[in-house]
Amino acid sequence: MSHVHYEFILRPLPYEYDFLEFVIGAQTVQLHHDKHNKGPIAII
């Protein structure tokens, strides 16, 4: 049985970090996207 491996990548946001500034801060968006979402992808 062969194992197929798929590459998981964290794609860039389709908007700037400050695009949602009226709801959530740019720094929060950047932290969530760049750090929080990157963790599980690195484990896979």
mmJSON file of the N, C-alpha and C atoms, coordinates in Angstrom:
{"data_MODEL":{"atom_site":{
"group_PDB":["ATOM","ATOM","ATOM","ATOM","ATOM","ATOM","ATOM","ATOM","ATOM","ATOM","ATOM","ATOM","ATOM","ATOM","ATOM","ATOM","ATOM","ATOM","ATOM","ATOM","ATOM","ATOM","ATOM","ATOM","ATOM","ATOM","ATOM","ATOM","ATOM","ATOM","ATOM","ATOM","ATOM","ATOM","ATOM","ATOM","ATOM","ATOM","ATOM","ATOM","ATOM","ATOM","ATOM","ATOM","ATOM","ATOM","ATOM","ATOM","ATOM","ATOM","ATOM","ATOM","ATOM","ATOM","ATOM","ATOM","ATOM","ATOM","ATOM","ATOM","ATOM","ATOM","ATOM","ATOM","ATOM","ATOM","ATOM","ATOM","ATOM","ATOM","ATOM","ATOM","ATOM","ATOM","ATOM","ATOM","ATOM","ATOM","ATOM","ATOM","ATOM","ATOM","ATOM","ATOM","ATOM","ATOM","ATOM","ATOM","ATOM","ATOM","ATOM","ATOM","ATOM","ATOM","ATOM","ATOM","ATOM","ATOM","ATOM","ATOM","ATOM","ATOM","ATOM","ATOM","ATOM","ATOM","ATOM","ATOM","ATOM","ATOM","ATOM","ATOM","ATOM","ATOM","ATOM","ATOM","ATOM","ATOM","ATOM","ATOM","ATOM","ATOM","ATOM","ATOM","ATOM","ATOM","ATOM","ATOM","ATOM","ATOM","ATOM","ATOM"],
"id":[1,2,3,4,5,6,7,8,9,10,11,12,13,14,15,16,17,18,19,20,21,22,23,24,25,26,27,28,29,30,31,32,33,34,35,36,37,38,39,40,41,42,43,44,45,46,47,48,49,50,51,52,53,54,55,56,57,58,59,60,61,62,63,64,65,66,67,68,69,70,71,72,73,74,75,76,77,78,79,80,81,82,83,84,85,86,87,88,89,90,91,92,93,94,95,96,97,98,99,100,101,102,103,104,105,106,107,108,109,110,111,112,113,114,115,116,117,118,119,120,121,122,123,124,125,126,127,128,129,130,131,132],
"type_symbol":["N","C","C","N","C","C","N","C","C","N","C","C","N","C","C","N","C","C","N","C","C","N","C","C","N","C","C","N","C","C","N","C","C","N","C","C","N","C","C","N","C","C","N","C","C","N","C","C","N","C","C","N","C","C","N","C","C","N","C","C","N","C","C","N","C","C","N","C","C","N","C","C","N","C","C","N","C","C","N","C","C","N","C","C","N","C","C","N","C","C","N","C","C","N","C","C","N","C","C","N","C","C","N","C","C","N","C","C","N","C","C","N","C","C","N","C","C","N","C","C","N","C","C","N","C","C","N","C","C","N","C","C"],
"label_atom_id":["N","CA","C","N","CA","C","N","CA","C","N","CA","C","N","CA","C","N","CA","C","N","CA","C","N","CA","C","N","CA","C","N","CA","C","N","CA","C","N","CA","C","N","CA","C","N","CA","C","N","CA","C","N","CA","C","N","CA","C","N","CA","C","N","CA","C","N","CA","C","N","CA","C","N","CA","C","N","CA","C","N","CA","C","N","CA","C","N","CA","C","N","CA","C","N","CA","C","N","CA","C","N","CA","C","N","CA","C","N","CA","C","N","CA","C","N","CA","C","N","CA","C","N","CA","C","N","CA","C","N","CA","C","N","CA","C","N","CA","C","N","CA","C","N","CA","C","N","CA","C","N","CA","C"],
"label_alt_id":[null,null,null,null,null,null,null,null,null,null,null,null,null,null,null,null,null,null,null,null,null,null,null,null,null,null,null,null,null,null,null,null,null,null,null,null,null,null,null,null,null,null,null,null,null,null,null,null,null,null,null,null,null,null,null,null,null,null,null,null,null,null,null,null,null,null,null,null,null,null,null,null,null,null,null,null,null,null,null,null,null,null,null,null,null,null,null,null,null,null,null,null,null,null,null,null,null,null,null,null,null,null,null,null,null,null,null,null,null,null,null,null,null,null,null,null,null,null,null,null,null,null,null,null,null,null,null,null,null,null,null,null],
"label_comp_id":["MET","MET","MET","SER","SER","SER","HIS","HIS","HIS","VAL","VAL","VAL","HIS","HIS","HIS","TYR","TYR","TYR","GLU","GLU","GLU","PHE","PHE","PHE","ILE","ILE","ILE","LEU","LEU","LEU","ARG","ARG","ARG","PRO","PRO","PRO","LEU","LEU","LEU","PRO","PRO","PRO","TYR","TYR","TYR","GLU","GLU","GLU","TYR","TYR","TYR","ASP","ASP","ASP","PHE","PHE","PHE","LEU","LEU","LEU","GLU","GLU","GLU","PHE","PHE","PHE","VAL","VAL","VAL","ILE","ILE","ILE","GLY","GLY","GLY","ALA","ALA","ALA","GLN","GLN","GLN","THR","THR","THR","VAL","VAL","VAL","GLN","GLN","GLN","LEU","LEU","LEU","HIS","HIS","HIS","HIS","HIS","HIS","ASP","ASP","ASP","LYS","LYS","LYS","HIS","HIS","HIS","ASN","ASN","ASN","LYS","LYS","LYS","GLY","GLY","GLY","PRO","PRO","PRO","ILE","ILE","ILE","ALA","ALA","ALA","ILE","ILE","ILE","ILE","ILE","ILE"],
"label_asym_id":["A","A","A","A","A","A","A","A","A","A","A","A","A","A","A","A","A","A","A","A","A","A","A","A","A","A","A","A","A","A","A","A","A","A","A","A","A","A","A","A","A","A","A","A","A","A","A","A","A","A","A","A","A","A","A","A","A","A","A","A","A","A","A","A","A","A","A","A","A","A","A","A","A","A","A","A","A","A","A","A","A","A","A","A","A","A","A","A","A","A","A","A","A","A","A","A","A","A","A","A","A","A","A","A","A","A","A","A","A","A","A","A","A","A","A","A","A","A","A","A","A","A","A","A","A","A","A","A","A","A","A","A"],
"label_entity_id":["1","1","1","1","1","1","1","1","1","1","1","1","1","1","1","1","1","1","1","1","1","1","1","1","1","1","1","1","1","1","1","1","1","1","1","1","1","1","1","1","1","1","1","1","1","1","1","1","1","1","1","1","1","1","1","1","1","1","1","1","1","1","1","1","1","1","1","1","1","1","1","1","1","1","1","1","1","1","1","1","1","1","1","1","1","1","1","1","1","1","1","1","1","1","1","1","1","1","1","1","1","1","1","1","1","1","1","1","1","1","1","1","1","1","1","1","1","1","1","1","1","1","1","1","1","1","1","1","1","1","1","1"],
"label_seq_id":[1,1,1,2,2,2,3,3,3,4,4,4,5,5,5,6,6,6,7,7,7,8,8,8,9,9,9,10,10,10,11,11,11,12,12,12,13,13,13,14,14,14,15,15,15,16,16,16,17,17,17,18,18,18,19,19,19,20,20,20,21,21,21,22,22,22,23,23,23,24,24,24,25,25,25,26,26,26,27,27,27,28,28,28,29,29,29,30,30,30,31,31,31,32,32,32,33,33,33,34,34,34,35,35,35,36,36,36,37,37,37,38,38,38,39,39,39,40,40,40,41,41,41,42,42,42,43,43,43,44,44,44],
"pdbx_PDB_ins_code":[null,null,null,null,null,null,null,null,null,null,null,null,null,null,null,null,null,null,null,null,null,null,null,null,null,null,null,null,null,null,null,null,null,null,null,null,null,null,null,null,null,null,null,null,null,null,null,null,null,null,null,null,null,null,null,null,null,null,null,null,null,null,null,null,null,null,null,null,null,null,null,null,null,null,null,null,null,null,null,null,null,null,null,null,null,null,null,null,null,null,null,null,null,null,null,null,null,null,null,null,null,null,null,null,null,null,null,null,null,null,null,null,null,null,null,null,null,null,null,null,null,null,null,null,null,null,null,null,null,null,null,null],
"Cartn_x":[0.845,0.0,0.896,0.676,1.48,0.771,1.567,1.027,1.155,0.076,0.066,0.173,1.104,1.288,0.889,0.081,-0.344,0.319,0.753,1.373,0.299,0.38,-0.526,0.232,-0.373,0.279,-0.675,-0.094,-0.873,-0.869,-1.993,-2.086,-2.177,-1.681,-1.798,-3.263,-3.544,-4.909,-5.234,-6.483,-6.855,-7.093,-6.713,-6.871,-5.76,-5.592,-4.578,-5.013,-4.058,-4.367,-5.343,-5.265,-6.129,-7.484,-7.79,-9.056,-10.266,-10.131,-11.235,-11.103,-10.359,-10.055,-11.306,-12.396,-13.625,-14.232,-13.787,-14.306,-13.217,-12.042,-10.942,-9.639,-8.733,-7.494,-6.569,-5.794,-4.855,-3.84,-3.378,-2.39,-2.996,-4.264,-4.95,-5.104,-5.475,-5.619,-4.268,-3.219,-1.89,-1.441,-1.621,-1.235,-2.015,-3.32,-4.163,-3.766,-3.569,-3.232,-1.81,-0.842,0.567,1.06,0.535,1.015,0.036,-1.192,-2.189,-2.502,-2.746,-3.093,-1.892,-0.699,0.499,0.874,0.557,0.909,0.393,-0.908,-1.425,-0.887,-0.659,-0.139,1.284,2.073,3.446,3.481,2.482,2.422,2.066,1.2,0.746,1.904],
"Cartn_y":[-1.169,0.0,1.241,2.106,3.325,4.452,5.32,6.467,7.699,8.397,9.629,10.79,11.673,12.837,14.096,14.885,16.143,17.281,18.275,19.423,20.382,20.732,21.723,23.033,24.065,25.375,26.396,27.383,28.496,29.575,29.731,30.719,32.126,33.093,34.475,34.907,35.833,36.354,37.084,37.03,37.728,39.226,39.72,41.128,41.518,42.802,43.312,43.024,42.984,42.723,43.749,44.978,46.018,46.138,45.243,45.294,45.178,44.41,44.204,45.075,46.145,47.009,47.501,47.664,48.141,47.081,45.823,44.739,44.147,43.951,43.296,43.98,44.13,44.844,44.126,44.901,44.343,43.424,43.789,42.967,41.617,41.608,40.366,39.482,40.062,39.3,38.706,39.5,39.029,37.9,38.062,37.03,35.75,35.87,34.701,33.973,34.709,34.094,33.541,34.357,33.993,32.999,33.059,32.187,31.059,31.42,30.448,29.421,29.873,28.969,28.215,28.745,28.092,26.87,26.868,25.759,24.414,24.25,22.944,22.501,23.437,23.087,22.555,23.122,22.661,21.246,20.895,19.562,18.506,18.868,17.913,17.621],
"Cartn_z":[0.0,0.0,0.0,-0.943,-1.011,-0.265,0.318,1.044,0.168,0.048,-0.728,0.253,-0.002,0.858,0.091,0.716,0.13,0.89,0.17,0.796,1.291,2.553,3.123,3.21,2.704,2.732,3.332,3.978,4.496,3.424,2.805,1.72,2.288,1.543,2.001,2.034,2.922,2.979,1.677,1.239,0.007,0.235,1.413,1.749,2.717,2.908,3.836,5.277,6.187,7.589,8.174,7.727,8.294,7.595,6.69,5.96,6.898,7.954,8.897,10.141,10.024,11.168,11.896,11.195,11.839,12.766,12.638,13.465,14.36,13.8,14.51,14.106,15.044,14.793,13.827,13.097,12.114,12.782,13.969,14.668,15.062,15.452,15.798,14.576,13.449,12.209,11.813,11.887,11.514,12.437,13.73,14.688,14.431,14.259,14.039,12.756,11.69,10.413,10.398,10.781,10.636,11.687,12.888,13.964,14.276,14.59,15.026,13.929,12.728,11.633,11.104,11.283,10.772,11.601,12.875,13.77,13.318,13.124,12.696,11.331,10.464,9.145,9.248,10.15,10.353,10.927,11.723,12.339,11.302,10.388,9.371,8.508],
"occupancy":[1.0,1.0,1.0,1.0,1.0,1.0,1.0,1.0,1.0,1.0,1.0,1.0,1.0,1.0,1.0,1.0,1.0,1.0,1.0,1.0,1.0,1.0,1.0,1.0,1.0,1.0,1.0,1.0,1.0,1.0,1.0,1.0,1.0,1.0,1.0,1.0,1.0,1.0,1.0,1.0,1.0,1.0,1.0,1.0,1.0,1.0,1.0,1.0,1.0,1.0,1.0,1.0,1.0,1.0,1.0,1.0,1.0,1.0,1.0,1.0,1.0,1.0,1.0,1.0,1.0,1.0,1.0,1.0,1.0,1.0,1.0,1.0,1.0,1.0,1.0,1.0,1.0,1.0,1.0,1.0,1.0,1.0,1.0,1.0,1.0,1.0,1.0,1.0,1.0,1.0,1.0,1.0,1.0,1.0,1.0,1.0,1.0,1.0,1.0,1.0,1.0,1.0,1.0,1.0,1.0,1.0,1.0,1.0,1.0,1.0,1.0,1.0,1.0,1.0,1.0,1.0,1.0,1.0,1.0,1.0,1.0,1.0,1.0,1.0,1.0,1.0,1.0,1.0,1.0,1.0,1.0,1.0],
"B_iso_or_equiv":[0.0,0.0,0.0,0.0,0.0,0.0,0.0,0.0,0.0,0.0,0.0,0.0,0.0,0.0,0.0,0.0,0.0,0.0,0.0,0.0,0.0,0.0,0.0,0.0,0.0,0.0,0.0,0.0,0.0,0.0,0.0,0.0,0.0,0.0,0.0,0.0,0.0,0.0,0.0,0.0,0.0,0.0,0.0,0.0,0.0,0.0,0.0,0.0,0.0,0.0,0.0,0.0,0.0,0.0,0.0,0.0,0.0,0.0,0.0,0.0,0.0,0.0,0.0,0.0,0.0,0.0,0.0,0.0,0.0,0.0,0.0,0.0,0.0,0.0,0.0,0.0,0.0,0.0,0.0,0.0,0.0,0.0,0.0,0.0,0.0,0.0,0.0,0.0,0.0,0.0,0.0,0.0,0.0,0.0,0.0,0.0,0.0,0.0,0.0,0.0,0.0,0.0,0.0,0.0,0.0,0.0,0.0,0.0,0.0,0.0,0.0,0.0,0.0,0.0,0.0,0.0,0.0,0.0,0.0,0.0,0.0,0.0,0.0,0.0,0.0,0.0,0.0,0.0,0.0,0.0,0.0,0.0],
"pdbx_formal_charge":[null,null,null,null,null,null,null,null,null,null,null,null,null,null,null,null,null,null,null,null,null,null,null,null,null,null,null,null,null,null,null,null,null,null,null,null,null,null,null,null,null,null,null,null,null,null,null,null,null,null,null,null,null,null,null,null,null,null,null,null,null,null,null,null,null,null,null,null,null,null,null,null,null,null,null,null,null,null,null,null,null,null,null,null,null,null,null,null,null,null,null,null,null,null,null,null,null,null,null,null,null,null,null,null,null,null,null,null,null,null,null,null,null,null,null,null,null,null,null,null,null,null,null,null,null,null,null,null,null,null,null,null],
"auth_seq_id":[1,1,1,2,2,2,3,3,3,4,4,4,5,5,5,6,6,6,7,7,7,8,8,8,9,9,9,10,10,10,11,11,11,12,12,12,13,13,13,14,14,14,15,15,15,16,16,16,17,17,17,18,18,18,19,19,19,20,20,20,21,21,21,22,22,22,23,23,23,24,24,24,25,25,25,26,26,26,27,27,27,28,28,28,29,29,29,30,30,30,31,31,31,32,32,32,33,33,33,34,34,34,35,35,35,36,36,36,37,37,37,38,38,38,39,39,39,40,40,40,41,41,41,42,42,42,43,43,43,44,44,44],
"auth_comp_id":["MET","MET","MET","SER","SER","SER","HIS","HIS","HIS","VAL","VAL","VAL","HIS","HIS","HIS","TYR","TYR","TYR","GLU","GLU","GLU","PHE","PHE","PHE","ILE","ILE","ILE","LEU","LEU","LEU","ARG","ARG","ARG","PRO","PRO","PRO","LEU","LEU","LEU","PRO","PRO","PRO","TYR","TYR","TYR","GLU","GLU","GLU","TYR","TYR","TYR","ASP","ASP","ASP","PHE","PHE","PHE","LEU","LEU","LEU","GLU","GLU","GLU","PHE","PHE","PHE","VAL","VAL","VAL","ILE","ILE","ILE","GLY","GLY","GLY","ALA","ALA","ALA","GLN","GLN","GLN","THR","THR","THR","VAL","VAL","VAL","GLN","GLN","GLN","LEU","LEU","LEU","HIS","HIS","HIS","HIS","HIS","HIS","ASP","ASP","ASP","LYS","LYS","LYS","HIS","HIS","HIS","ASN","ASN","ASN","LYS","LYS","LYS","GLY","GLY","GLY","PRO","PRO","PRO","ILE","ILE","ILE","ALA","ALA","ALA","ILE","ILE","ILE","ILE","ILE","ILE"],
"auth_asym_id":["A","A","A","A","A","A","A","A","A","A","A","A","A","A","A","A","A","A","A","A","A","A","A","A","A","A","A","A","A","A","A","A","A","A","A","A","A","A","A","A","A","A","A","A","A","A","A","A","A","A","A","A","A","A","A","A","A","A","A","A","A","A","A","A","A","A","A","A","A","A","A","A","A","A","A","A","A","A","A","A","A","A","A","A","A","A","A","A","A","A","A","A","A","A","A","A","A","A","A","A","A","A","A","A","A","A","A","A","A","A","A","A","A","A","A","A","A","A","A","A","A","A","A","A","A","A","A","A","A","A","A","A"],
"auth_atom_id":["N","CA","C","N","CA","C","N","CA","C","N","CA","C","N","CA","C","N","CA","C","N","CA","C","N","CA","C","N","CA","C","N","CA","C","N","CA","C","N","CA","C","N","CA","C","N","CA","C","N","CA","C","N","CA","C","N","CA","C","N","CA","C","N","CA","C","N","CA","C","N","CA","C","N","CA","C","N","CA","C","N","CA","C","N","CA","C","N","CA","C","N","CA","C","N","CA","C","N","CA","C","N","CA","C","N","CA","C","N","CA","C","N","CA","C","N","CA","C","N","CA","C","N","CA","C","N","CA","C","N","CA","C","N","CA","C","N","CA","C","N","CA","C","N","CA","C","N","CA","C","N","CA","C"],
"pdbx_PDB_model_num":[1,1,1,1,1,1,1,1,1,1,1,1,1,1,1,1,1,1,1,1,1,1,1,1,1,1,1,1,1,1,1,1,1,1,1,1,1,1,1,1,1,1,1,1,1,1,1,1,1,1,1,1,1,1,1,1,1,1,1,1,1,1,1,1,1,1,1,1,1,1,1,1,1,1,1,1,1,1,1,1,1,1,1,1,1,1,1,1,1,1,1,1,1,1,1,1,1,1,1,1,1,1,1,1,1,1,1,1,1,1,1,1,1,1,1,1,1,1,1,1,1,1,1,1,1,1,1,1,1,1,1,1]
}}}
